[in-house]
Amino acid sequence: MKASAFVYPWDVNGDPAAPSWIAGLGVRQVTLASAYHSTRALTPRHPRHRVVTAEYAAVLYPMGSRWAGRELRPHPAGDWAPGDAYGEAAAALADAGLEAHTWVVLAHNSRLGAEHPETSVVNAYGDRYPWAPCIARPATRAYLVDLAVEAAVRPGAQGTELESLGWYGLAHLHAHDKTAGVGLGDAGQYLMSLCFCADCRAGYDGVGLDPDALAAAVRSALGPVWRGAAASDGGWAGVEKLLGEARAAGTRAWRDGVARGLQESVVAAVRGAAPAGFQVLLHADPVSYHCGANAGVDPGHVLGVADGVVVPCTGGAGAVVPFAEQGVAGAVVAANLTVVSGMGGRPDTLRADVAAARALGANELRLYHAGLASDADLDAVRGVVGGL
């Protein structure tokens, strides 16, 4: 069972010992960030620093000429990942015998939304989500396709893992987040993630929904929730209960179509730029209306587009089942398990968790996150992965 560990370039660069201890975990591959959102990260073993602050979403390599004169463009990293930080780390890891795959964050970018507010998701109340680019906007889609190609196909990379290749919504995991005061549930999260920018309004109209009436229906459905009523539960049935079956179906038809089209365009463009045998995986959730870093997808569709998926499995591996049930020969279904105990991971149960994921159909393993984990966490990982 092939295993890969997530790593940032700043975990490796400036630390001559890093490639050796990462290889010593027993993994064959590293999933190395090449385009990443803002974050604040510990580096518990690095000889030069303990905290790295990535102030904004950035590419971690020198940008190419394709961005010259374009309004929407990525930004190079600051001093947390200067120059070709990705390339430097990838070369050091390759020297230790590790296969490098790029880790590319796409539709999650607060700086893009701050500099270009028109790119952002707009909810039914008119609030913009600067961290969430609306993937229905043509200019945003063109930006995401080109970013994916450039960030994914780096020299020496043998594959890529594309994160947030779909709709992003209310949930953000933002620093100092204060949005949990009212329990929205799955249905409320969906309603608060519906976009009402000009392109989405036109899209709703195209599937027979009046966008003004739809926005009013969303606000009306959420009114009791803001006043303290329990949010509807029950997954999609809860959305239908709040919004009505016809309206719910119309929004999902529009949004699912937009996401599928973007996924097809991005994967095709990456494959067109990549060498033969380059592997393309998506971080994915098997429920198509879900938003976030693990983009909601239709399992049958996505496995006909990409080479496979990376599926969140911390707390239970049930999400791998809809992908494994497709029976697509050669498709990667990688179980992503958090191994940082301070971030909700359970490295002490990793052996059992891997066995459970494998029994449900997972055929690869992802470990989040080698650079963030303590020595004790990594000792637990080493004992399991070495035997896979």
C-alpha positions, 0 to 999 in steps of 0.5 A: 500500500503506497504511502505519501506524507504531506510536506511544506518546502519550509520543512525541508529547506535549510534543514539538511536532516529533513530528507533523511527523517522523512524517508525514514518514515517508510513512505515512498512519496512526498506530497509537496506544496507548490501553491498554497493558501495563507497559514501559520505552521509549526516546524518542530524539528527545523534548526533555524525556526519554529514558526512559519507565517505564510501571509497570503496565498502564494506560489512557491516557485518562480512564476512563469511568463504566462501571467504577464499583463494579466489582471488575475495572477498568483503572487510569489511567496515572501520570505517564508518560501523565497525563490524556487522553494518548491524546486529546492525541497523537491531536489533534496527529497529526490536525493533521499529516494523520495518521489515528489508530487505537487500539492496545489491549492486552487479555489481558496485564496483570500488575497485574490478576494481582497484584491479582486472582490468581484471574484468572490462568492456572494451569499444570499445576504450580499456578503462576500467571501474573499477566501472563496473564489466563485468558480462560475466566473469565466475569468476566475476559471481561466486563472485556476486552469493556468495556475493548476498547470503551472503549479502542478507540472513542476520539474521532476514532479511525477504527479499532482494532488489538486486541492479545493478544485470545486466550490468553496463556501462559508466554512473556511478554517480562518484564523480567529474564526467566529462563525460557530455561534449558530449551529447551521448543520449540513443544510444550513452550510449549503444555503450559506454557501450558495453564490449570488454573483452575477454569473451564478444568478444567470446560471440559476435563471438558466435552470429555471430559477428566479435568482431574486426569489431564490435568494429570498427563499434562502433568507426565509429558510435561515430566519428561524436558524438565526433565532435559535431554532435547530438547523435541519439535519439529514443531509440533502433531505435537510436542504430540500426541507429548507428550500423546497425540492424544486429549488434545491434540485435547481441549485444543485444542477447548476453548481454540480455542472459548474464544478464538473466542467472546471474539474474536466478543464483543469485535469485536461490542461494539466495532462496536456502540459505534463509528461507521459505517466504523470498522475493527477489526483483530486482531494475529494468528498463523495457528496457533490454539494459539499464545499471546501478543500475536499471538493464535492464530486460525483464519484463516477464522474471524477474517476472518469476524469482524474487518475483517482482521489484523496479522501479525508478519513480521519474519524472514519473511512466511510467516504472511500466507499462510494469511490471504491464501489465504482470499480474503476481499474487502476484508480487511486483511492487514497485514504487521508489520515491526520497523524498530528495528535494536536490537530485531532489525529490519532497516530496511536490508532493508525494501524487499525485506521489503515486496516479499516480504510483498506477493508473499505476499498482504499488502496493508497495512504496519505499522512497529514502532515509530516512537517507538523507532527511531533517526534512522538507522532512520527515514531508511531507513524514509522512503526506502521508505515514501515510494514505496509 
